[in-house]
Amino acid sequence: MTHCSFSPVHFSAAASPADGGIATAVKDLIEAQVSFGVNPRWLTIEQLDPLNPYRSLLAAAPQLLHVHGLWLRPTRLASRLVTSELPLVIAPHGMLDPYALSISRRKKQLAWHLWERRALQKARCLHALCLEEATAIRALLPSIPIAVIPNGVAIPQSLDKSSMSAPWD
C-alpha cells in the first residue's frame, strides 16, 4: 500500500454508534480510505473548542471537508469555513428524503431557511448513498453536483456456517 498525502476531514455530530448509522458509516469509510493510503481524520462536535470551533476545524488542516448528516452544528460550522481552497462535500445520509423531512417538519423548515440550504448550496458535491437519495436531493437542489456512493458492506474473512440460520428456522 502506498501512502498519499491527501487528508480529508470527516465531520459529524458524534462518533458513538448510539447516535445512529452515521457513526458506523463514517468509521467504515475511514477504514476503507486508510486501506487505499489516504490519511483521513474524523472530528465531531464534542472535540471542538467550544469558544472557537473554527480554529479546531482549521487546525485539522483538511484538504477536503466531508460533513456527514444535517440539521446539527456540523453543517452550520462547515459552511462558514468553505473557501475556494477548502472544498466541502456533504453527505445527508437520507435526511433529505421526503419522509425524513416530514419528521419535525417545522423545525427543519426553519433550519432550512436559516442555514441548511445555504450550506448545501456551498458544497462542491453532495454525497448520496443511492439513486433514490440523489433524486430526493435533486428535487430540492437542482444545480448541485451529486455523487452516488453507497455505504460499503464489511464481509467477515471467515464465516461459521454452522451458526448461520434463517430467523424463521
Sine and cosine of phi, psi and omega as CSV:
sin_phi,cos_phi,sin_psi,cos_psi,sin_omega,cos_omega
0.00,0.00,0.74,-0.67,0.08,-1.00
-0.99,-0.12,0.55,-0.84,0.00,-1.00
-0.99,-0.11,0.70,-0.71,0.07,-1.00
-0.93,-0.38,0.29,-0.96,-0.08,-1.00
-1.00,-0.01,0.07,1.00,-0.02,-1.00
-0.93,0.36,0.78,-0.63,-0.08,-1.00
-0.78,-0.63,1.00,0.08,0.11,-0.99
-0.97,0.23,0.49,-0.87,0.13,-0.99
-0.91,-0.41,0.84,-0.54,0.10,-1.00
-1.00,-0.01,0.70,-0.71,-0.10,-1.00
-0.73,-0.68,0.85,-0.52,0.00,-1.00
-0.63,-0.77,0.14,-0.99,-0.02,-1.00
-0.92,0.38,-0.65,0.76,-0.07,-1.00
-0.48,-0.88,0.26,-0.96,0.02,-1.00
-0.93,-0.36,0.02,1.00,-0.06,-1.00
-0.99,0.12,0.75,-0.67,0.09,-1.00
-0.85,0.53,-0.36,0.93,0.05,-1.00
-0.92,0.39,-0.31,0.95,0.01,-1.00
-0.99,0.16,-0.08,1.00,0.02,-1.00
0.87,-0.50,-0.17,-0.99,-0.10,-1.00
-0.96,0.29,-0.29,0.96,-0.03,-1.00
-0.86,0.51,-0.70,0.71,-0.03,-1.00
-0.86,0.51,-0.67,0.75,0.02,-1.00
-0.92,0.40,-0.68,0.73,-0.01,-1.00
-0.90,0.44,-0.68,0.74,0.00,-1.00
-0.92,0.40,-0.69,0.73,0.03,-1.00
-0.85,0.53,-0.73,0.68,-0.01,-1.00
-0.91,0.41,-0.63,0.77,0.02,-1.00
-0.89,0.45,-0.68,0.73,0.02,-1.00
-0.90,0.44,-0.68,0.73,0.03,-1.00
-0.87,0.50,-0.66,0.75,0.02,-1.00
-0.92,0.40,-0.66,0.75,0.01,-1.00
-0.90,0.44,-0.68,0.74,0.03,-1.00
-0.87,0.50,-0.65,0.76,-0.02,-1.00
-0.90,0.43,-0.34,0.94,0.06,-1.00
-0.99,-0.15,0.15,0.99,0.07,-1.00
1.00,0.05,0.15,0.99,0.05,-1.00
-0.99,0.15,0.46,-0.89,-0.05,-1.00
-0.92,-0.40,0.95,0.31,-0.05,-1.00
-0.99,0.15,0.36,-0.93,0.17,-0.99
-0.79,-0.61,0.36,-0.93,0.03,-1.00
-0.78,-0.63,0.86,-0.52,0.08,-1.00
-0.90,-0.43,0.58,-0.81,0.09,-1.00
-0.82,-0.58,0.24,-0.97,-0.04,-1.00
-0.81,0.58,-0.68,0.73,-0.08,-1.00
-0.93,0.36,-0.23,0.97,0.04,-1.00
-1.00,0.06,-0.20,0.98,-0.07,-1.00
-1.00,0.10,0.48,-0.88,0.11,-0.99
-0.92,0.39,0.88,-0.47,-0.06,-1.00
-0.89,0.45,-0.44,0.90,-0.01,-1.00
-0.99,0.12,-0.45,0.89,0.02,-1.00
-0.54,-0.84,0.97,0.26,-0.04,-1.00
-0.90,0.44,-0.47,0.88,0.00,-1.00
-0.90,0.43,-0.64,0.77,0.02,-1.00
-0.88,0.48,-0.66,0.75,0.02,-1.00
-0.88,0.48,-0.69,0.73,0.00,-1.00
-0.92,0.40,-0.69,0.73,0.00,-1.00
-0.93,0.37,-0.53,0.85,0.02,-1.00
-0.90,0.44,-0.42,0.91,0.04,-1.00
-0.95,0.30,-0.15,0.99,0.04,-1.00
0.76,0.65,0.82,0.58,-0.01,-1.00
-0.95,0.32,0.56,-0.83,0.17,-0.99
-0.99,-0.11,-0.27,0.96,0.07,-1.00
-0.43,-0.90,0.69,-0.72,0.04,-1.00
-0.95,-0.31,0.88,-0.47,-0.05,-1.00
-0.93,-0.37,0.97,-0.23,-0.03,-1.00
-1.00,0.01,0.70,-0.72,-0.02,-1.00
-0.90,-0.43,0.86,-0.50,0.02,-1.00
1.00,-0.05,0.25,-0.97,-0.03,-1.00
-0.77,-0.63,0.06,-1.00,0.16,-0.99
0.97,0.26,0.02,1.00,-0.01,-1.00
-0.82,-0.57,-0.10,-0.99,-0.09,-1.00
-0.86,0.51,-0.54,0.84,-0.06,-1.00
-0.81,0.58,-0.69,0.73,-0.02,-1.00
-0.94,0.34,-0.60,0.80,0.04,-1.00
-0.88,0.47,-0.73,0.68,-0.03,-1.00
-0.93,0.38,-0.74,0.68,-0.08,-1.00
-0.88,0.47,-0.65,0.76,-0.06,-1.00
-0.91,0.42,-0.40,0.92,0.03,-1.00
-0.99,0.15,-0.30,0.95,-0.02,-1.00
-1.00,-0.05,-0.28,0.96,-0.15,-0.99
-0.90,0.44,0.75,-0.66,0.08,-1.00
-0.71,-0.71,0.06,-1.00,0.04,-1.00
-0.91,0.40,-0.41,0.91,0.01,-1.00
-1.00,0.08,-0.35,0.94,-0.03,-1.00
-0.90,-0.44,1.00,-0.09,0.01,-1.00
-0.94,0.33,0.54,-0.84,0.00,-1.00
-0.89,-0.45,0.77,-0.64,0.14,-0.99
-0.87,-0.50,0.72,-0.69,0.02,-1.00
-0.85,-0.52,0.76,-0.65,0.07,-1.00
-0.94,-0.33,0.97,-0.25,-0.02,-1.00
-0.92,0.39,-0.32,0.95,-0.01,-1.00
0.80,0.60,0.72,0.70,0.07,-1.00
0.99,0.13,0.01,1.00,-0.10,-0.99
-0.98,0.22,-0.04,1.00,0.10,-1.00
-0.95,-0.31,0.13,0.99,0.11,-0.99
-0.90,0.44,0.63,-0.78,-0.01,-1.00
-0.79,0.62,-0.65,0.76,0.02,-1.00
-0.91,0.42,-0.70,0.72,0.01,-1.00
-0.88,0.47,-0.61,0.79,0.02,-1.00
-0.93,0.37,-0.41,0.91,-0.01,-1.00
-0.97,0.24,-0.30,0.95,0.03,-1.00
-0.99,0.13,0.81,-0.59,-0.09,-1.00
0.80,0.60,0.72,0.70,-0.13,-0.99
-0.80,0.59,-0.73,0.68,-0.05,-1.00
-0.90,0.44,-0.68,0.74,0.03,-1.00
-0.89,0.46,-0.67,0.75,-0.01,-1.00
-0.94,0.35,-0.59,0.81,0.06,-1.00
-0.89,0.46,-0.66,0.75,0.04,-1.00
-0.89,0.45,-0.76,0.65,0.01,-1.00
-0.88,0.47,-0.62,0.78,0.02,-1.00
-0.85,0.52,-0.72,0.70,-0.04,-1.00
-0.97,0.24,-0.50,0.87,-0.04,-1.00
-0.99,0.15,-0.66,0.75,-0.05,-1.00
-0.50,-0.87,-0.54,0.84,-0.19,-0.98
-0.89,0.45,-0.74,0.68,0.00,-1.00
-0.87,0.49,-0.70,0.72,-0.01,-1.00
-0.88,0.47,-0.66,0.75,0.03,-1.00
-0.89,0.46,-0.72,0.69,-0.01,-1.00
-0.90,0.43,-0.59,0.81,0.02,-1.00
-0.94,0.34,-0.41,0.91,0.04,-1.00
-0.99,0.17,-0.26,0.97,-0.04,-1.00
-0.92,0.39,0.63,-0.78,0.11,-0.99
-0.95,0.32,-0.50,0.87,-0.05,-1.00
-0.37,-0.93,0.55,-0.84,0.12,-0.99
-0.96,-0.29,0.65,-0.76,-0.07,-1.00
-0.97,-0.23,0.97,-0.25,0.05,-1.00
-1.00,-0.09,0.56,-0.83,-0.01,-1.00
-1.00,0.07,-0.31,0.95,-0.01,-1.00
-0.37,-0.93,0.17,-0.99,-0.01,-1.00
-0.89,0.46,-0.59,0.81,0.01,-1.00
-0.90,0.44,-0.63,0.78,0.04,-1.00
-0.93,0.38,-0.64,0.77,0.04,-1.00
-0.87,0.49,-0.63,0.78,0.03,-1.00
-0.90,0.43,-0.68,0.74,0.02,-1.00
-0.90,0.43,-0.65,0.76,0.03,-1.00
-0.91,0.42,-0.72,0.69,-0.04,-1.00
-0.86,0.51,-0.56,0.83,0.01,-1.00
-0.90,0.44,-0.52,0.86,-0.02,-1.00
-1.00,-0.08,-0.54,0.84,-0.11,-0.99
-0.72,-0.69,0.98,0.19,-0.15,-0.99
-0.92,0.40,-0.33,0.94,-0.12,-0.99
-0.95,-0.32,0.01,1.00,-0.03,-1.00
-1.00,0.05,0.74,-0.67,0.06,-1.00
-0.88,0.48,0.62,-0.79,-0.01,-1.00
-0.80,-0.60,0.75,-0.66,0.12,-0.99
-0.94,-0.33,0.80,-0.60,0.05,-1.00
-1.00,-0.06,0.94,-0.34,-0.01,-1.00
-0.72,-0.70,0.97,-0.25,-0.04,-1.00
-0.93,0.37,0.39,-0.92,0.17,-0.99
-0.89,0.46,0.53,-0.85,0.04,-1.00
-0.98,0.20,0.22,-0.97,0.07,-1.00
-0.84,-0.55,0.84,-0.54,0.02,-1.00
-1.00,0.06,0.86,-0.51,0.03,-1.00
-0.97,-0.24,0.81,-0.58,-0.01,-1.00
-0.85,0.52,0.53,-0.84,0.01,-1.00
-0.87,0.49,-0.66,0.75,0.02,-1.00
-0.70,-0.71,0.60,-0.80,-0.01,-1.00
-0.90,-0.43,0.69,-0.72,0.11,-0.99
-1.00,-0.02,1.00,-0.08,-0.09,-1.00
-0.92,0.39,-0.33,0.95,0.01,-1.00
-0.94,0.34,-0.42,0.91,0.00,-1.00
-1.00,-0.07,-0.01,1.00,-0.02,-1.00
-1.00,-0.04,0.81,-0.58,0.11,-0.99
-0.49,-0.87,0.40,-0.92,0.04,-1.00
-0.93,0.36,0.52,-0.85,-0.04,-1.00
-0.89,0.46,-0.35,0.94,-0.01,-1.00
-1.00,-0.04,-0.05,1.00,0.02,-1.00
-0.97,0.22,0.00,0.00,0.00,0.00
